[in-house]
Amino acid sequence: MMIMMMPMAGAGLFGMKLGIMAPMMTLVLHLIFGATLGWIYGRSIPSPMPGSLLQ
């Protein structure tokens, strides 16, 4: 989106014509989304029982 759609909309590569906040907010939102997705995925996998052969 930042490489194809933003330049076609006239906002420049990564939306730099909109200011530095556009790419920074995109980065922050991606980090929040990744952390949330990792946290949910990590909780959905059962942890091995103590003493089991799985490590």
C-alpha positions in Angstrom: 0.0 0.0 0.0 2.7 2.5 0.9 4.7 1.7 -2.2 1.9 1.4 -4.8 -1.3 3.2 -3.5 0.2 6.2 -1.8 2.2 7.4 -4.8 -0.8 6.9 -7.1 -2.9 9.0 -4.6 -0.3 11.8 -4.9 1.1 11.3 -1.3 4.5 10.2 -2.4 6.4 7.0 -1.5 5.4 5.8 2.0 3.2 8.9 2.2 6.1 11.3 2.9 4.2 14.2 1.3 1.8 13.9 4.2 4.6 14.4 6.7 6.7 12.0 8.8 3.7 11.0 11.0 2.1 8.9 8.2 4.9 6.3 8.0 5.6 6.5 11.7 2.0 5.8 12.6 1.9 2.9 10.1 5.0 1.4 11.7 3.5 1.8 15.2 0.2 0.2 14.2 2.1 -2.7 12.5 4.1 -3.2 15.7 0.9 -3.2 17.9 -0.8 -5.5 15.5 2.1 -7.9 15.5 2.5 -7.9 19.2 -1.3 -8.5 19.7 -1.3 -11.3 17.1 1.8 -13.0 18.7 0.3 -12.7 22.2 -3.0 -14.3 21.0 -1.2 -17.0 19.1 1.1 -17.7 22.0 -1.9 -18.1 24.4 -3.7 -20.5 22.0 -0.9 -23.1 22.0 -1.0 -25.3 25.0 2.2 -25.4 27.0 3.7 -28.8 27.6 3.0 -30.5 30.9 5.9 -30.6 33.4 7.9 -33.8 33.1 6.8 -34.5 29.5 9.3 -35.4 26.8 8.2 -32.4 24.7 10.5 -29.4 25.0 
